Amino acid sequence: MSNDSGVCLDLNAELWIYRRDVTTLPITMAAFALLYTLIIFVGIVGNSCVILAIWRNKALQTVPNLFILSLSCSDVLVCCVSGTITPITAFKKEWLFGQPLCSIAPWVAGITLVFSTFTLTAISVDRYMLIRHPMKKPLTLNQALMVIAGIATFASLISLPTMLKQRLGPFPNFCGEFCTEDWGDPTDGGDHGRKIYGGVLLIMQFVIPLTIIIISYTAISLRIGQSMILKGTQKNGSCNWEANLTDQQRIALKRRQRTNRMLIAMVVAFSASWFWSVAYNVLRDYNYLPDVLRDQEYLLGIGTHCIAMTSTIWNPILYAMLNLQLRQAFIRLLPAPWRRRFSSDDLEKTSPLINGHCHQNGLNGVDHPSTFPSSTRPKYGATQRITLGIPIDTNGGSVVIRKRSREEKGDERSDWEREMRDNERELMAIESRRGSRLSAIRVIVSKLSSGLSDQGDEDL
């Protein structure tokens, strides 16, 4: 049977007969179609919310969030291109999208992968510079845009061979056209060129960026720990450095740790998602796949690609979980009834009092609430009831949330924030009057040093 006689073979049927390829089964196609539909929907909606939230909120238009915005744009592009073309081709077993997309689609997929890894690297380096060298001028928005443009240019150039080597054409005896990489005759060294490019791409895509990221965040963690220990021990020479930190220093430490956790989680989620696809491609390029796995090559390819596609949904979830500013910006994108409901729930969850995050200063016998939800719990006794527009009751020294009526569930965030700011100003005034000149000097120095180091933290 040949193309000359007008008869061709269906690749799906042949794969089932000779390899029992499960990707030819309707149930497998339906399962992956459901997974890809869910991933694409969540990825596009979630990342679009990130883009709109940053675009509409001037307060969120900072250097770190600009990098996050570029990541979300890249993820939307991945969902639109790789999330649709790859599964259709994997199950149809032929190319249906014409010559232009045969060259462009793999190129775009390579660009987005390199762009994402190097953008995560840029975030880690920018944060390292802010923490390690706080006296240096931080990156401006224009400079960040130039960095993003440079990353996009580099990603386009290093992925260019994937576009130049794509060929669309028939395969002897089989129906349809196939889009494949053509590196030349293997006997003439064509296969060697493909392996070299694959190895270089692996090093540039993952090894170098992840090495820089690991070094940066390790140095950041060590720097934060050393800085806080030094500030705590300098206060009275005690070894219990964390107990000796001022409230402002403790808040700064918690904020830095929370921001670091979010950024590290982004890197871990991205790496874990793409590791399997990269590992599979390397093993396939170097012919290291066992025969058992080689018989299910299409299943491995589409399975690892589906896992890689989940990287597009993790970032919006992490932003909503670990970043209060972005979470509030997401809520403002909702319709009014939902916005009031989620705003009320978010207020209750993040209130310092409801979470028990109050501290006792012993000033005038009154427990003053912290203005940040990340402050520590009181070290002495039980907190007193301080009403900040939130219905709470005390029961045996603990804070208990009382169910509010419908009338109480209005939009009270502005009143709550205003009263919190008033409490903070009152507390600072009391501390200023009671503090000695030496203490005042120490506070000013501490504010200057921690404020410069925290520029990146407050942006996220």
C-alpha positions as CSV (number, residue, x, y, z in Angstrom):
1,M,0.0,0.0,0.0
2,S,1.5,3.3,-1.0
3,N,0.6,6.9,-1.9
4,D,1.2,6.1,-5.6
5,S,-1.7,3.7,-5.6
6,G,-4.0,6.2,-3.9
7,V,-4.3,4.1,-0.7
8,C,-2.8,5.3,2.6
9,L,-2.6,4.0,6.1
10,D,-4.2,5.7,9.1
11,L,-1.5,6.2,11.7
12,N,-3.9,5.9,14.7
13,A,-5.1,2.5,13.5
14,E,-1.6,1.3,12.9
15,L,-0.4,2.4,16.3
16,W,-3.2,0.5,18.0
17,I,-2.5,-2.7,16.0
18,Y,1.3,-2.8,16.5
19,R,1.8,-0.9,19.8
20,R,-1.6,-0.8,21.5
21,D,-1.2,3.0,21.8
22,V,-3.8,4.0,24.4
23,T,-4.0,7.6,23.0
24,T,-6.0,6.1,20.1
25,L,-8.8,5.1,22.5
26,P,-11.8,7.5,22.7
27,I,-11.9,7.3,26.5
28,T,-8.2,8.6,26.7
29,M,-9.0,11.4,24.3
30,A,-12.1,12.4,26.3
31,A,-10.1,12.4,29.6
32,F,-7.3,14.6,28.2
33,A,-9.8,16.8,26.4
34,L,-11.5,17.5,29.8
35,L,-8.2,18.1,31.5
36,Y,-6.9,20.5,28.9
37,T,-10.2,22.4,28.8
38,L,-10.1,22.9,32.5
39,I,-6.4,24.0,32.5
40,I,-6.9,26.4,29.6
41,F,-10.1,27.9,31.2
42,V,-8.5,28.4,34.6
43,G,-5.2,29.6,33.1
44,I,-6.7,32.2,30.9
45,V,-9.2,33.5,33.4
46,G,-6.7,33.5,36.3
47,N,-3.9,35.2,34.4
48,S,-6.3,37.7,32.8
49,C,-7.4,38.7,36.3
50,V,-3.8,39.2,37.3
51,I,-3.3,41.4,34.2
52,L,-6.4,43.4,34.8
53,A,-5.8,43.9,38.5
54,I,-2.3,45.3,37.9
55,W,-3.3,47.3,34.9
56,R,-6.2,49.0,36.7
57,N,-4.5,49.5,40.1
58,K,-1.8,52.1,40.1
59,A,-0.6,51.0,43.5
60,L,0.2,47.6,42.1
61,Q,2.3,48.9,39.2
62,T,5.7,48.2,40.7
63,V,8.8,46.5,39.4
64,P,8.1,43.1,40.9
65,N,4.5,43.2,39.8
66,L,5.6,44.2,36.3
67,F,7.6,41.0,36.1
68,I,4.6,39.1,37.3
69,L,2.4,40.8,34.7
70,S,4.8,39.7,32.0
71,L,4.6,36.1,33.3
72,S,0.8,36.2,33.2
73,C,0.9,37.4,29.6
74,S,3.3,34.6,28.7
75,D,1.0,32.0,30.4
76,V,-2.1,33.3,28.5
77,L,-0.1,32.8,25.2
78,V,0.9,29.3,26.3
79,C,-2.8,28.4,26.9
80,C,-3.9,29.8,23.5
81,V,-1.1,28.2,21.5
82,S,0.4,25.1,23.2
83,G,-2.8,24.3,25.1
84,T,-4.8,23.8,21.9
85,I,-2.5,22.8,19.1
86,T,-0.5,20.2,21.0
87,P,-3.3,17.9,22.2
88,I,-5.2,18.1,18.9
89,T,-2.1,17.1,17.0
90,A,-1.2,14.3,19.5
91,F,-4.6,12.6,19.2
92,K,-5.2,13.3,15.5
93,K,-1.6,12.1,14.7
94,E,-1.4,14.6,11.8
95,W,-0.9,18.3,11.3
96,L,-4.1,20.3,10.6
97,F,-3.0,23.9,10.9
98,G,-1.0,24.6,7.7
99,Q,2.6,25.6,7.0
100,P,2.8,28.9,8.9
101,L,1.7,27.5,12.2
102,C,4.0,24.5,11.7
103,S,6.9,26.8,12.0
104,I,5.5,29.4,14.4
105,A,3.8,27.2,17.0
106,P,6.9,25.4,18.2
107,W,8.8,28.6,18.1
108,V,6.3,30.4,20.3
109,A,6.3,27.4,22.7
110,G,10.0,27.6,23.1
111,I,9.9,31.4,23.5
112,T,7.4,31.2,26.4
113,L,9.4,28.6,28.2
114,V,12.7,30.5,28.1
115,F,10.9,33.8,28.8
116,S,9.3,32.4,31.9
117,T,12.4,30.9,33.4
118,F,14.5,34.0,32.8
119,T,11.7,36.3,34.2
120,L,11.7,34.2,37.4
121,T,15.4,34.6,37.4
122,A,15.1,38.4,37.0
123,I,12.7,38.5,39.9
124,S,15.1,36.6,42.2
125,V,18.1,38.8,41.2
126,D,16.1,42.0,41.7
127,R,15.0,40.9,45.1
128,Y,18.6,39.9,46.0
129,M,19.9,43.3,45.1
130,L,17.2,45.0,47.2
131,I,17.9,42.9,50.3
132,R,21.7,42.6,49.9
133,H,22.5,46.1,48.7
134,P,19.7,48.3,50.1
135,M,21.7,51.6,49.6
136,K,21.9,51.1,45.9
137,K,19.2,52.7,43.6
138,P,16.5,50.1,42.9
139,L,15.4,49.1,39.5
140,T,12.9,51.6,37.9
141,L,9.9,50.7,35.8
142,N,11.5,51.7,32.6
143,Q,14.6,49.6,33.4
144,A,12.3,46.7,34.2
145,L,10.6,47.1,30.9
146,M,14.0,47.0,29.2
147,V,14.9,43.8,31.1
148,I,11.7,42.2,30.0
149,A,12.3,43.3,26.4
150,G,15.8,41.9,26.6
151,I,14.5,38.6,27.9
152,A,11.9,38.3,25.1
153,T,14.6,39.0,22.5
154,F,17.0,36.4,23.9
155,A,14.2,33.9,24.1
156,S,13.2,34.5,20.5
157,L,16.8,34.1,19.3
158,I,17.6,30.9,21.3
159,S,14.3,29.3,20.1
160,L,14.8,30.3,16.5
161,P,16.2,26.9,15.4
162,T,12.9,25.2,16.3
163,M,11.2,27.4,13.7
164,L,13.9,27.0,11.0
165,K,14.1,23.2,11.3
166,Q,10.3,22.5,11.1
167,R,9.1,20.8,8.0
168,L,5.5,20.1,6.8
169,G,5.0,17.2,4.4
170,P,3.7,13.7,3.8
171,F,5.1,10.6,5.3
172,P,5.4,7.5,3.0
173,N,2.4,5.2,3.0
174,F,0.5,7.3,5.7
175,C,-2.5,9.6,5.3
176,G,-2.2,13.3,6.0
177,E,0.7,15.8,6.4
178,F,3.1,15.8,9.4
179,C,5.0,18.7,11.0
180,T,8.3,17.4,12.1
181,E,11.9,18.6,12.9
182,D,14.2,18.1,10.0
183,W,17.9,18.2,11.1
184,G,19.1,16.4,8.0
185,D,20.0,12.8,7.4
186,P,21.2,11.1,10.6
187,T,24.0,9.4,8.6
188,D,25.4,12.8,7.7
189,G,25.4,14.1,11.3
190,G,21.9,15.6,11.3
191,D,21.0,13.7,14.4
192,H,24.1,14.9,16.1
193,G,23.1,18.6,15.5
194,R,19.7,17.9,17.1
195,K,21.3,16.5,20.2
196,I,23.7,19.4,20.6
197,Y,20.9,21.9,20.3
198,G,18.8,20.0,22.8
199,G,21.6,19.9,25.3
200,V,22.4,23.6,24.9
201,L,18.7,24.4,25.3
202,L,18.4,22.4,28.4
203,I,21.4,24.2,30.0
204,M,20.1,27.7,28.9
205,Q,16.4,27.0,29.8
206,F,16.8,25.3,33.2
207,V,20.3,24.6,34.5
208,I,21.6,28.2,34.5
209,P,18.4,30.0,35.5
210,L,17.6,27.6,38.4
211,T,21.2,27.8,39.6
212,I,20.9,31.6,39.8
213,I,17.5,31.4,41.5
214,I,18.7,28.9,44.1
215,I,21.8,31.0,44.9
216,S,19.8,34.2,45.1
217,Y,17.1,33.0,47.4
218,T,19.6,31.2,49.6
219,A,21.6,34.4,50.0
220,I,18.4,36.3,50.7
221,S,17.3,33.9,53.4
222,L,20.7,34.1,55.0
223,R,20.8,37.8,54.8
224,I,17.4,38.2,56.4
225,G,18.3,35.8,59.2
226,Q,21.6,37.5,60.0
227,S,20.0,41.0,59.9
228,M,17.2,40.0,62.3
229,I,19.6,38.2,64.7
230,L,21.9,41.2,64.8
231,K,19.1,43.6,65.5
232,G,17.7,41.3,68.2
233,T,21.0,40.7,70.0
234,Q,22.1,44.3,69.8
235,K,19.1,45.3,71.9
236,N,20.2,43.8,75.2
237,G,22.8,41.2,74.3
238,S,20.4,38.3,74.9
239,C,20.6,35.1,72.8
240,N,16.8,35.1,72.4
241,W,17.1,37.4,69.5
242,E,13.6,37.0,68.1
243,A,12.0,38.0,71.4
244,N,14.1,41.2,71.5
245,L,13.0,42.5,68.1
246,T,10.8,45.6,68.1
247,D,7.3,45.3,66.7
248,Q,8.3,47.0,63.5
249,Q,11.3,44.7,63.0
250,R,9.1,41.7,63.7
251,I,6.5,42.9,61.1
252,A,9.3,43.5,58.6
253,L,10.6,39.9,59.2
254,K,7.2,38.4,58.7
255,R,6.6,40.4,55.5
256,R,9.9,39.4,54.0
257,Q,9.4,35.7,54.9
258,R,5.9,35.8,53.4
259,T,7.1,37.4,50.2
260,N,10.0,34.9,49.9
261,R,7.6,32.0,50.4
262,M,5.4,33.3,47.5
263,L,8.3,33.8,45.1
264,I,10.0,30.5,46.0
265,A,6.6,28.7,45.6
266,M,6.3,30.2,42.1
267,V,9.7,28.8,41.2
268,V,9.0,25.4,42.7
269,A,5.6,25.1,40.9
270,F,7.1,26.1,37.6
271,S,10.1,23.8,37.8
272,A,8.0,20.8,39.0
273,S,5.5,21.4,36.2
274,W,8.0,21.5,33.4
275,F,10.6,19.0,34.7
276,W,8.8,16.0,33.3
277,S,8.3,17.3,29.8
278,V,12.0,18.5,29.6
279,A,13.2,15.1,31.0
280,Y,11.1,13.2,28.5
281,N,12.3,15.3,25.5
282,V,16.0,14.8,26.6
283,L,15.6,11.0,27.0
284,R,13.8,10.9,23.6
285,D,16.4,13.0,21.8
286,Y,19.3,10.8,23.1
287,N,17.4,7.6,22.6
288,Y,17.4,6.6,26.3
289,L,13.8,5.7,26.5
290,P,13.2,2.1,27.3
291,D,11.3,0.0,24.7
292,V,8.4,-0.4,27.1
293,L,8.0,3.4,27.3
294,R,8.8,3.9,23.6
295,D,5.6,1.9,22.7
296,Q,3.6,4.6,24.6
297,E,5.6,7.5,23.2
298,Y,2.5,9.6,22.4
299,L,1.0,9.0,25.9
300,L,4.2,10.0,27.6
301,G,4.4,13.1,25.4
302,I,0.9,14.3,26.0
303,G,1.0,13.4,29.7
304,T,4.1,15.3,30.4
305,H,2.9,18.2,28.3
306,C,-0.4,18.3,30.3
307,I,1.5,18.4,33.6
308,A,3.7,21.3,32.1
309,M,0.5,23.2,31.2
310,T,-0.5,23.3,34.9
311,S,2.2,25.9,35.4
312,T,-0.2,28.4,33.9
313,I,-2.7,28.0,36.7
314,W,-0.4,28.0,39.8
315,N,0.8,31.6,39.7
316,P,-2.7,33.2,40.0
317,I,-3.6,30.8,42.8
318,L,-0.3,31.6,44.7
319,Y,-0.9,35.3,44.2
320,A,-4.4,35.0,45.6
321,M,-3.3,32.9,48.6
322,L,-0.1,34.7,49.6
323,N,-0.5,38.3,48.4
324,L,-3.1,40.4,50.2
325,Q,-2.9,43.3,47.8
326,L,-3.5,41.2,44.7
327,R,-6.2,39.3,46.4
328,Q,-8.1,42.5,47.2
329,A,-7.5,43.6,43.6
330,F,-9.0,40.4,42.3
331,I,-12.1,40.9,44.6
332,R,-12.6,44.4,43.1
333,L,-12.9,42.8,39.6
334,L,-16.0,40.7,40.8
335,P,-19.6,41.9,40.4
336,A,-20.9,44.0,43.3
337,P,-22.8,41.3,45.3
338,W,-19.8,38.9,45.2
339,R,-17.4,41.7,45.8
340,R,-19.1,42.7,49.1
341,R,-19.3,39.1,50.2
342,F,-15.6,38.3,49.5
343,S,-14.4,41.6,50.9
344,S,-16.2,40.9,54.2
345,D,-14.8,37.4,54.4
346,D,-11.3,38.7,53.5
347,L,-11.5,41.4,56.2
348,E,-12.5,38.8,58.8
349,K,-9.7,36.5,57.9
350,T,-7.0,39.1,57.8
351,S,-8.0,41.1,60.9
352,P,-5.2,41.1,63.5
353,L,-7.6,40.7,66.3
354,I,-9.6,37.8,64.9
355,N,-6.4,36.0,64.1
356,G,-5.1,36.7,67.6
357,H,-2.3,38.8,66.2
358,C,-2.2,41.5,68.9
359,H,0.7,42.5,71.1
360,Q,0.8,44.0,74.6
361,N,3.0,47.0,75.0
362,G,2.1,47.7,78.6
363,L,1.4,51.3,77.8
364,N,-1.2,52.7,80.1
365,G,-2.5,49.2,80.8
366,V,-4.0,48.9,77.3
367,D,-3.4,46.2,74.7
368,H,-2.8,48.0,71.4
369,P,-3.6,46.1,68.2
370,S,-1.1,45.6,65.5
371,T,-1.8,47.3,62.2
372,F,-0.4,44.3,60.3
373,P,-2.0,40.8,60.2
374,S,1.5,39.3,60.3
375,S,2.5,40.5,63.7
376,T,3.1,38.0,66.5
377,R,0.8,36.9,69.3
378,P,1.0,38.5,72.7
379,K,3.7,37.3,75.1
380,Y,1.8,38.1,78.3
381,G,-1.7,37.4,79.4
382,A,-4.9,37.7,77.4
383,T,-5.8,40.5,75.0
384,Q,-8.6,42.9,75.9
385,R,-11.6,43.4,73.6
386,I,-11.0,46.3,71.3
387,T,-13.8,46.9,68.8
388,L,-12.7,48.0,65.3
389,G,-16.0,47.8,63.5
390,I,-15.8,43.9,63.7
391,P,-18.2,42.0,65.9
392,I,-16.1,40.0,68.3
393,D,-16.5,38.6,71.8
394,T,-14.0,37.5,74.3
395,N,-14.4,34.1,76.0
396,G,-11.8,33.1,78.6
397,G,-9.2,35.4,77.1
398,S,-9.7,34.2,73.5
399,V,-11.2,36.1,70.6
400,V,-14.4,34.6,69.3
401,I,-16.1,35.7,66.1
402,R,-19.8,36.6,66.6
403,K,-22.1,36.0,63.6
404,R,-23.0,39.4,62.1
405,S,-26.4,40.5,61.0
406,R,-27.0,41.5,57.4
407,E,-27.0,45.2,58.4
408,E,-23.5,44.8,59.9
409,K,-22.1,43.2,56.8
410,G,-21.8,46.5,54.9
411,D,-18.8,47.9,53.4
412,E,-16.8,48.8,56.5
413,R,-13.3,48.4,55.3
414,S,-12.6,52.1,55.0
415,D,-13.7,52.7,58.6
416,W,-11.7,49.8,59.9
417,E,-8.5,51.0,58.1
418,R,-9.0,54.5,59.3
419,E,-9.3,53.4,62.9
420,M,-6.3,51.1,62.5
421,R,-4.3,54.1,61.2
422,D,-5.4,56.2,64.2
423,N,-4.4,53.5,66.6
424,E,-1.0,53.2,65.0
425,R,-0.4,57.0,65.2
426,E,-1.5,57.0,68.8
427,L,0.8,54.1,69.6
428,M,3.7,55.8,67.9
429,A,3.1,59.1,69.7
430,I,3.1,57.3,73.1
431,E,6.3,55.4,72.2
432,S,7.9,58.7,71.1
433,R,7.1,60.5,74.4
434,R,8.3,57.6,76.6
435,G,11.4,56.7,74.6
436,S,14.7,58.1,75.5
437,R,16.9,60.0,73.1
438,L,19.1,56.9,72.6
439,S,16.1,54.8,71.9
440,A,14.8,57.3,69.4
441,I,18.1,57.3,67.5
442,R,18.1,53.5,67.4
443,V,14.5,53.5,66.1
444,I,15.4,56.0,63.3
445,V,18.4,54.0,62.2
446,S,16.4,50.8,62.3
447,K,13.6,52.4,60.2
448,L,16.1,53.6,57.6
449,S,17.9,50.3,57.2
450,S,14.8,48.1,57.3
451,G,12.8,50.5,55.1
452,L,15.4,50.5,52.3
453,S,15.6,46.7,52.5
454,D,11.9,46.3,52.5
455,Q,11.2,48.3,49.2
456,G,10.8,45.1,47.3
457,D,8.6,43.5,50.1
458,E,6.1,46.3,50.1
459,D,5.7,46.1,46.3
460,L,4.4,42.5,46.5
